[in-house]
Structures are given as structure tokens and as C-alpha cells.
Amino acid sequence: MAAPGKVERLSEENVASASSVGPFKSDVIIISGTTQINTILPMFGGFVYDLTHTLIPTDGTVALGNGGNILVGGTMPQNKATQITWSKSLQKWTVSISA
């Protein structure tokens, strides 16, 4: 959270859904399409701390599968924000939605 009187800015990028996506270079990711995502590539091969992104699917629901590097999958609702956080020790993404 930004300090009083300060402005906090988030970067944004657009990505088409696919079995494997990333690595993301922005904070907010607008996802087009409805293809299930199984792997989200982390920055620097995953050997970094504090990776958090907000995913927003705009064309429909998008499933996050757990067959790749997503710890527990689920379905992201259309036009709603889902936060993902990288765990360096697990080498997997944690997701803010339930399976």
C-alpha cells in the first residue's frame, strides 16, 4: 500500500491464454481466450522471491490446471481478479481461488 500522498502504479500487459504462458513482466495480466493454463513461467527460472501477479480473464472463465507448476488449480471467473504468488521453495504458483 502506498504511503499517504504517494501514488502507487501497477503495470499491465495483455496475454492470450495457452497451456503455457509467461514469464510476465507486469503486475496486472489481462487474459484473452479461454484455454486452460497449466504452466506459468516464472521470471529468472524461478530462483527469485516476491513474485505476485493479478490475472483477469476477459473472454470467459479460464481454468488453472495443476499438471504444471500451479500448486492447486481452479477456475478463474470472467472479469474478476485472481492473485497468484510464486513460492521459491516449492517452485510452484499459489492461487487465490479454491479448486
Secondary structure, DSSP 4 states (H G I P E B T S, - for coil): -PPTT------EEEEE--SEE----SSEEEEES-PPB-EEPPGGGG--S--EEEEEE-SS-EEE-SSSSBSS-EEEPTT--EEEEEETTTTEEEESS--
